């Protein structure tokens, strides 16, 4: 989940919680006060009933007037009932006829002297009265469906409104975060277009002195340092190729000329041959180092083209046959697809040949020229080259270091090498946006898996 989506969800959740709390508060207030007037009307009737039935100092004439006023000015409530219950000593409800009053309502009146109660659509109000030395419970009940229906409608409206508001808030939040993160997406898009071959490009800076502008400035500073480093490396590779190889060529030429001269003693001839041999070793090391440096620098990505991996492996096999006639490399093309586009990669032919050659020749060298199986495994987006040998393998504890320049495994002391072949191959494969995997067991052989991306469809159009 990206940051934009998380921000949208967080904004929606927080806003929805605020709206939910506010709606709940409003519902509670309305639910509490919606029936306040109705309860007061019931309590008025309770007081009138107490005066009519319990007050001893009220004359018959006064009682008739009260009844008349009640009938004239008090609205008759639906299913209105008046209760007058004599409470026994101790207020025990065991032997009392409540006349249909809910027991929990009666208990609440006994506990608090007065109470309000609602059961479904029926509302109750009551109080305790003392008269003639006895305790009476005076209560009035009535049926009120109107306000309860309105409160129910209100709750339904609040729930529906909340759900609609959640959707609206999410859409607004998504639009808001889309605009908020647009500068970030622009930075990502511009950064993805910057590679080692166009390090001169820079991110555009806005006039706003905000965090994103500061981030773009920091990235531009890093690009400047990278560009300087790449230029330094490129200059070193170009200069070292000439400045270091020329003296070695002269040394080899002079040594060969000396060997051709008559009159050398056997010891002198052996010394010159050692010089010539070590010069060749030094030249090989220098060539490998320069190749590794060049493979890690793709600032001049020239001669990149569509290459068929099956044909490329044939070229590597042909070169190996010329240089090492005794090799036992076997190409396995049993899994070739019908669509030849699944065999094509985009890259530099010479560099890929060098990487594959290093890996395949290592397999031959460390397996004493036993059979080396090379298989192609094309898939939809990647093509895998599997190089499997039956050689000495690599000690498990040393496996993490095989791609470190100049590292050689402890069981390779009897073999020639400089420890730069695999690092060079890895640099080249990474340059082509691929990867190398190794599975090995000491004494049982090694399997190298080179994964390369299939050329994109846009290349063929």
Buried (B, 14 or more C-beta within 10 A) or exposed (E): EEEBEEBBBEBBBEBBEEBBEEBEEEBEEBBEEBBEEBBEBBBBBBBBBBBBBBBEEBEEEEBEEBEEEBEEEEEEBEEBBBBBBEBEEEBEBEEBEBEEBBEEBBEBBBEEEBBBBBEEBBBBBBBBBEBEEEBBBBBBBBBBEEBBEEBEEBBEEBEEEBEEBBEEBBEBBBEEBEEBBEBBEBBEEBEEEBEBEEBEBBBEEEEEEEEBBEBBBEBBEEBEEEBEEBEEBBEBBEEBBEEBBEEBEEBBEBBEEBBEEEEBEEEEEEBBEEBBEEBBEBBEBBBBBBBBBBBBBBBEEEEEEEBBBBEBBEBBBEBBEEEBEEBBBEBBEEEBEEEEBBBBBBBBBEBBBBBBBBBBBBBBBBBEBEBBBBBBBBEEEBBBBBBBBBBBBBBEEBBEEBBEBEBBBEBBEEBEBEBBBBBBBBBBBBBBEBBBEBEBEBEEBBBBBBBBBBBEEEEEE
